[in-house]
Amino acid sequence: MSRLQKNRNHVVRKALVSGAVASVASTIALSLLGKAELGKSAAPVNGPSQWIWGRHAPYQDRFSLRYTIVGYAIHHAASVFWAIWYEKLRQRLAPAKNVPAVLAPAVAAAAAAYAVDFHFTPQRLTPGFENRLSQRALVMVYGSFALGLAATVLVDRYCKPRRTARRISKTKKNRALYATR
């Protein structure tokens, strides 16, 4: 396998994880904001199903296999798509030294997704939840998407040192134990 192919596979694997986390985070935001603004938590999640079922789909309020599950599946696929661009961007940048540096490429990817979704995409292929939620809510949804993208890096960054410290500590204890025998 060529180096380029290995690199692509690595980016896609990472994007599958970061995209899934971003998808879940933004879907939770959609549901909570739908409940707060509309009294219907499934309504915004139904929006993307307009790709399949037409322009009436975003106005479906109840949870259903037809609208909600299809809407989530489309949202999830789009999240992974944007996560691929996010992971490629992260790969080209220097390793992040602090939280703002970790968040910057995630915010850039979320801003690009927002711009494409609402300014360069035909109406039928927009997310659909913009028909039901306020502009403020949309900013929160895309913000949660950005946080979801960055979450895997943040978890790795802040949990890995602890895991490594535990391993080192265990190794030292094992060495001390064997040294006393």
N, C-alpha and C positions, 0 to 999 in steps of 0.2 A: 504494500500500500504506500502510495506516495506521501510525502510530507504535507503537501497541500490537502490531500484527502483526509489525513489524520487531523489536520487543523480544522477542516470543515466539520468533521464528525464531533470533535471536541466542542466547537461552538454550538452545534445543534443539540448535543447532550446538555450543555449548560443552559441553553435557551428553553429546552423542555421543562427544566426545573424552575428557572426564574419566571418563565411565562406562566407556568401553572400557579405559582405563588401570586404573581401579579393578577392573574385571572380571578383567583379566589378572593384576594383582597379587594379588588374593584367590584366584584359581584356582591360581596358583603356590603360595601358602601352603597351600591345601587339599591340593594334591598332595604337597608336602613333609611336611606334618603327617600325611597319610594314610600315607605311606611310613614315617614315624617311629613312629606309634602302631599302625598295622595291618599294616605291611609291604606295603601295596597303595596305590599312588599314585592310581589311578583311582577307588577306592571312594568317597571323599567327593564327588568331582565327579559321580558317578552319582546322588547324592541328589536333586537337584532334578527329575530325570526322573520322580519319583513323581507329579508333576502329571499326567503323561500315562499312565505305565505302572502306577501303583498303588503300594501300600505296600511291596511287595517290592523295588522299584527301589533304595533306598538300600543294600540288602544285597548288591548285585552288586559283586563285587570287581574284575573285569577290565575293561580298556578295551573298549568296543564302540560301534558307531555308534548302536545303539538306546538305550543308557543314558548313555554318556559325552558324546557329541556333543549329544544332546537335553538332558542335564543342563547342559552348558556353555551352550547356547543360551538356556535358561531363566534361568540365572544371569546371563548377559550382559544379557538384556532387563531383568531386575530391577535390575541395576547401573545401567543407563541411566535407568531410572525414578527411582531414588534420586538419581542425578546431576542430574536436572532440579530436584529439590527443593533439592539442594545449590547449584546455580547460581543459583536464585531467592533463596536465603538470602544468598549472597555478594553478589548484586546490591543487596540492601537494606542491607547493612552498609557502613560506611566502608571505603575501600581499606585493605587490610592493610599495616601498617608494618613488621612483623617476622614471623618464622617462627611463633611461637605464634598470632599473629592470623590467619595463613594457615591453620593447622591447626584452629583452633577451629570454624569452620563444617563442616569435613570430619568432625571428631569428632562434632559434633552430628548430622550426617546419618547417620553410621554407627551411632550410639547409637539414633537413631530407627528405623533399619532393623532393628537387633537387637531392639528392643522390639516392633515390629510383627510381625517374623518369628516370635518365640517367645511372645508374650503376647496377640496380638490376631488371629492368623491360624488358621483351621482346620488341624488336623493334616495333612491331605492337601496343603495349600498351603504348608507350612513348607519351608525349604530341603532338608530331608532329611539333610544332613550332620551334624546334631546327633545323629542316631541312631548315628553311628560315631565321632565325635570327642569328646574330653574338653572340659569347660567352659573349661579353660585354652586349649586349641587354638582354640575358637570365639572367644575374646577376641583371639587373635592373627590369626585370619582377618578379623574385623571391623576390627581395627587396621590390617591391611594394606590393607583396603578404604578406610579413611579416608586413609591415606598415598597410595593411588592417586588418590583424588579430588583431593587437594591437590597432587599431583605436577605437573600442568600449570601451576598457578599458580606453584609454586616454580621450575620450569624457566623460565617466562616472566620471572619476577622476577630470577633470577640470571644468565640468559643474555642477556637483552635489553640490559642495560647494556654487556656486552662487545661485542655486535653494533653497538650505537650508537657505542661508543668506536672500533671498527674503522672504521666509516663516516666518523666525524669525522676520524680519523687519515688515511684515504685522501683525503678532501676537502682537508685541509690540504696533503697531499703534492701533489695535483693542482694546487692553487692555486699552490704554490711552483714547481712545474714550469712552469706557464704564465707565471708572473711573470718567470721567468728567460729566457724566449724572446724 
